[in-house]
Structures are given as structure tokens and as C-alpha cells.
């Protein structure tokens, strides 16, 4: 046990040292997904009023929608199950790792985001599938890409739906590196691992749907 901990600590420290002074992006379970979503949303030329739900502001800012106004609401003051806005209030809605924490019917949550979006607007939802429990504030659901597609069947168009993951991520987790930013340098092993996607292992999933 002690030898194993010493070895893991040595490997972890070596990896951290190798990232010194390297520009970094999001951590390993966000890196690929955020890059993909940034590409998709920019391709759709999205702009206008955006609703950011429960800690999703970082994902909104990654889209660099400079001419957009972002309204941020957070649980428990505001629940995605009962959004306090009139119909068609926003051009777009973003929820980042929210759906798995919904203490209620996830279909109701999706339908609420549909309701407050104007026709032609986008809903961007990310969540998780193959993932450990994270009980903040509670952990109730898991969603495959097919599940997200089903929940968003009311939308007029599925712009993009997918997942990212691979079994080697758990090696990174075991080294205590899961929440370390991934180096932008393509030569770095963590960058290569963050860009490796095995569709059989969707740790995180996402959907972009147009009303």
C-alpha cells in the first residue's frame, strides 16, 4: 500500500512538472466536449440573450458571444424545473452538468428550457453517463446520447449530440489529476488522452438542439 502510494505520487509529480508553464485548458472530462461545443455553437452563429442555468457561465463565456447578454440563475434560488421567465424570453439556454442533479422529472427540465427559448434558438445541455457519484446537491440521473436525443424530441432540429470518454481516464483519476487543466500542447500525453474518444465509454454527454 505504501509503495503504491509512493509510486502514484512520483508519477503525479512528474506529470505536473511536465506541464509547468504550458498553457492549459479545461480538465480532462471537459476538454474535448468544450472544444466540440465551441465549434458547433460558433458554426450556428448564435447570438442574443442567453440563459445560463446553475453554474453554466463558464461554458457560455467559452462561446465568446460578445454581442450577447447573459442572464445567470442558480439553484436553489431558481430551479430548471420551474424557470421564472415568460415563453420565448431567450435566444439560447445553456446548462452545464445540471441534468444529473435534477430532483424531479428530467423531461420537465428539458421542456422548460424549450419553453423559454425563441423559435430558432438553441438549447445546449451537457451532463454525464459513465461517472462516479457526485452529490452536490444530489445525484439522480445518467444520460446516454440516445437519452438526450429522446428528451429533446420536441425540438425542431438536433444540431449535435454526442459523448466523450475512454477507459484510461480512470488512470488519470487514480493519480489525482482529474481536475488538472489539460495542456494545449499536442505532444503532451494528457492532451492525447483528453482527445481520445471511445464511443463505448461516454463519461460526459451533450446535446445542442434548435427550437
Secondary structure, DSSP 4 states (H G I P E B T S, - for coil): -HHHHHHHHHHHHHHHHHTTT--EEEETTTHHHHHHHHHHHHHTT--SEEEEESS-HHHHHHTT-TT-EEEEE-TTTSBTTB--S-TT-EEEEEEES-GGG-SS-HHHHHHHHHHHEEEEEEEEEEEESS-----SS-------HHHHHHHTTTSSEEEEEEEE--TTHHHHHHTT-TTSEEES-TTSHHHHHHT---TT--SEEEEEEE-
